[in-house]
Amino acid sequence: MENDVSGARRAERLLARPEGATMRELIAATGGPQYNVLKRLEARGCSVRKTREGRETRYHVVVPKPVYELSVSDKGQVTFPKGLREEMRLFAGQKLEAAVEDGKVVLSPVTKSILDLFKVLPKPKVHLALKQIREARARAAVSRFERATRK
């Protein structure tokens, strides 16, 4: 696994997998037992389920989805917290569609065409003039020809 990740973080990732992890797997991945990680996860509101597999116990941790609190300004505007924007992959100027279903507001991003998705991509770092592109293509064609005729 990654060397720059702490043992506790590795243990959390193993425990949060759908198949969970046994203490033997945690010891192999982190170098020691991680009972303190289980207690810390329970204290944070995660549910820890234990199942026996022969002589070992498999631990399954279910991490609750974060709940975001939004406030409405005097003008009726709402600011989305950063975590929610990242989770929904929202960007500045993007349109949202709102629907009320069973007393709950359901938001979804509006995308009209593939061109709307280009706003998400950063601008290219290298700008080439048309003349430079033609020259590069010509050099590539010459080098391909030289390689093919060298036998």
Residue pairs with C-beta under 8 A, 6 or more apart in sequence:
1 10
1 29
2 10
7 29
7 30
7 31
7 32
7 34
8 30
8 34
8 36
8 37
8 40
10 29
10 30
11 21
11 26
11 29
11 30
11 34
11 37
12 37
12 41
12 61
14 20
14 21
14 25
14 26
14 29
15 21
15 26
15 37
15 38
15 41
15 48
15 59
15 60
15 61
16 61
16 63
19 58
20 49
20 51
20 58
20 59
20 60
20 61
21 29
21 58
21 59
22 53
22 56
22 57
22 58
22 59
23 33
23 34
23 35
23 56
23 57
23 59
24 56
26 33
26 34
26 37
27 33
27 34
38 48
38 59
38 61
41 48
41 61
41 63
42 48
45 64
46 61
46 62
46 63
46 64
47 61
47 62
47 64
48 59
48 60
48 61
49 59
49 60
49 61
49 62
50 57
50 58
50 59
50 60
51 57
51 58
51 60
52 58
66 83
68 80
68 81
68 83
68 84
69 81
70 78
70 79
70 80
70 81
71 78
71 79
72 78
73 79
80 88
80 90
84 90
85 91
88 107
88 109
89 109
89 120
90 96
90 109
91 119
91 120
93 119
94 109
94 110
94 119
95 109
95 110
96 107
96 108
96 109
96 110
97 107
97 108
97 109
97 110
98 105
98 106
98 107
99 105
99 106
99 108
100 106
111 117
128 136
